[in-house]
Amino acid sequence: MKEHLPILILILPLVSVPFIAGLSFTSNWMNRLFVLIVFTTGWVFGWETLEGVLSNGLSFYNLGGWAAPWGIEVVLTPFTVFLAGWIWLIGMSTWFYGLPYWILQRKESVKEGLFNAFLFLLLGSVLGLLFLRDLLSLYFCLETALAAAAGLMVVGQAKNWADGFYLFFWGSAGASLLLLSAFFLYASTGTLNLDDLLSQIFISKNAAVVLTAGLLSVFAFVVPLTFPLPSFFSRLVSQTPSFVMGLLSSILVRSLVYLLFILLFFTLNLPGFHQPFWILGFEYLLIPLLFWNFVLAFRQNDFQQSIAFIGVAQLGFLFVGFFLGNKSALTGSLLELLNQLLIVAGLFFIAGTLRATPGVLPLSRLAGLGRQRPWTGLALIVFAASLVGIPPTCGSLGKWYLIQGALERNNWILLVLVAATVLLNLFYFIKLIVLIYEHRDAAATESSSIASKIPILILALGIIILGVFHQTVIDRFIEPALPKAFQNISIPNVPFLGKQVE
Amino acid sequence: MILNTLLIIRISILLLGLTAFYRLFASTHLVKKIAAWAVFQASIVLLWLSASSHYHGQENPIPRVVAFLIGVFSMGILGIMLIFALGVLRRRGSWEIENKDAKRST
């Protein structure tokens, strides 16, 4: 049984999809019970798998007994299993958080069932993006994840057909570029397996192939990574239930960033090649462009629009680490990735408790929140503190490592950018605290149910736990996920960063 | 002569794909956009088949199998896109919505 865990953990959510969809036509409670069983089974499988990868380092599974590179390979690393655990937690929190929403809509039992089915389809395909080591399978998972995300948007709110279409259509157009990149690499190397591609590219040292495939891969993710920027998805934020927004901008976007990291660093070994000046310029431009969304976020009068901008702006921290590429910076990026998963979901969940139905949410609705609902207010402070980088939150450690990475590389431009962004966020944090604690006579906020409070508190607690136990997280999960050259072994057996490592 | 024929085929596919890629952005009609994506996707698969179907003079079956898989999968994507487009049509009463949306977002 244990040897099949890597594939069981992957197919569990996918296999449950038709059952959940079918049960939605029978009874709501049967459906909810089944969902709970699947989530619980996932935790059991996940715990067993985590024990295995922590003792063995890596866990491999070849689909159909076909060994890689011929067959499709599932590879579980301590970090991907750990990341999958947080993704599973956010999925479960979303389901639990959304229960009152569906109970209020009593006549929508089919919609609730379909929502749960799409939720598991999304979870399964996102896990596939983390675990599969084959470009073609990754393309299938990406398309499935986009379809599930668009489905969730439409089922969550029927007005969202247009935004659902845009996300799926442009996401698919981007995925086609990933396919083009895969075919281009296959035509050049004869393989689609990620690890085999790394070896072939290292042997051939064909910089043109690598740069072309790298650029195509980056453009493939442009649309999903801008989700849910109000500039592109104009009505999405106000029309979609907050828990759907939180789920998508948390797990879909962040897992795609991790996939991009794997493709660029562990497959194409892009930093190991000489990059033309215009690509370097593009990379330098990308980070201020992402950080500019913080400025836009703080200029919004609507809290949800503000969170949507923050969700995209935070990606800048991840790309700073990838761009710097040293051990400290990559550690910081992966810590930030875990941190952002929780922050984005948590902030959207809080926004959801402030409005009963989808619509605008002026910032003034936050006034007095800390006094009227102390636990929600406290959770909001934890999320905001982690966003700024105030200890002992996980965000503080992530940013600390990023700054350390910039100092080690003497990259003053990125150092100034990160420091300026942190200061800007600190200003917003102070403004937020004043707002939620000082305005006593402000409009009363609506009371929220236990079902919505528990997930928010769990996510806030997660940020504190990750921050307090960051050294354990780094030692046991993040360090094994770094390139071999950065691990505590004498001879690096995987080429990485070329001359910079030497 | 064979080389020239293959070259002409590849250039034709490339032009078809680039035109479809342009139409992805230029079309404001949802069905035309979807058709453009289908042509773009087909051109990628055809280009790859033309580049990988033979390896050192021997036939390579893998690209054909993969092309078949992608073809079937793409039909499914096409179907989902059309479902979304029909949803938009039912809500808005028009296939032409992009320009309106662009104006609203600004």
HADDOCK unambig.tbl for C-alpha pairs under 7 A between the chains (distance, minus, plus):
assign (segid A and resid 161 and name CA) (segid B and resid 84 and name CA) 6.07 0.50 0.50
assign (segid A and resid 161 and name CA) (segid B and resid 87 and name CA) 5.67 0.50 0.50
assign (segid A and resid 161 and name CA) (segid B and resid 88 and name CA) 5.30 0.50 0.50
assign (segid A and resid 162 and name CA) (segid B and resid 88 and name CA) 5.50 0.50 0.50
assign (segid A and resid 165 and name CA) (segid B and resid 81 and name CA) 6.81 0.50 0.50
assign (segid A and resid 165 and name CA) (segid B and resid 84 and name CA) 5.40 0.50 0.50
assign (segid A and resid 165 and name CA) (segid B and resid 85 and name CA) 6.66 0.50 0.50
assign (segid A and resid 169 and name CA) (segid B and resid 81 and name CA) 6.76 0.50 0.50
assign (segid A and resid 173 and name CA) (segid B and resid 37 and name CA) 6.67 0.50 0.50
assign (segid A and resid 176 and name CA) (segid B and resid 41 and name CA) 6.33 0.50 0.50
assign (segid A and resid 180 and name CA) (segid B and resid 44 and name CA) 6.06 0.50 0.50
assign (segid A and resid 183 and name CA) (segid B and resid 48 and name CA) 5.84 0.50 0.50
assign (segid A and resid 187 and name CA) (segid B and resid 51 and name CA) 6.29 0.50 0.50
assign (segid A and resid 187 and name CA) (segid B and resid 52 and name CA) 5.55 0.50 0.50
assign (segid A and resid 231 and name CA) (segid B and resid 105 and name CA) 6.37 0.50 0.50
assign (segid A and resid 234 and name CA) (segid B and resid 105 and name CA) 5.03 0.50 0.50
